[in-house]
Amino acid sequence: MVAALNVAVHAARRTPQACVEEILPELRRTAAAIEADLRVAGRFRTVPPL
């Protein structure tokens, strides 16, 4: 399975460095939580490949 997360931020609201420092850690935590949920779900039902 392949998945993607996306974040949109107005360019005037944050610098690229601020995005890396403030948004990226939460995005990575969210991705890890989704991955963990998929692992658990996969034990009960197979997830077909794309």
C-alpha positions in Angstrom: 0.0 0.0 0.0 1.2 3.5 -0.8 -0.2 6.6 0.9 0.6 10.3 1.1 -0.1 13.2 3.4 -0.2 16.8 2.2 -0.2 20.1 4.0 -1.1 23.5 2.4 0.1 26.7 4.0 -0.1 30.2 2.7 3.4 31.4 1.9 2.9 34.6 3.9 2.0 32.7 7.1 5.2 30.7 7.7 8.7 30.5 6.5 10.0 27.2 5.0 12.1 26.8 8.2 9.1 27.4 10.4 7.2 24.7 8.5 10.0 22.2 9.0 10.2 23.0 12.7 6.5 23.4 13.5 4.5 21.4 11.0 6.8 18.5 10.0 7.0 16.9 13.4 3.2 16.8 13.7 2.9 15.5 10.2 5.3 12.7 11.0 3.4 11.8 14.2 0.2 11.7 12.1 1.8 9.5 9.5 3.1 7.1 12.2 -0.4 7.0 13.8 -2.0 6.2 10.4 0.6 3.5 9.8 0.0 1.9 13.2 -3.8 1.9 12.5 -3.3 0.2 9.2 -1.1 -2.4 10.8 -3.9 -3.2 13.3 -6.5 -3.2 10.6 -4.4 -5.5 8.5 -4.6 -8.2 11.1 -8.4 -8.3 10.8 -8.8 -7.7 7.1 -6.3 -7.8 4.3 -5.7 -4.5 2.5 -5.5 -5.3 -1.2 -2.6 -3.8 -3.1 -3.2 -1.0 -5.6 
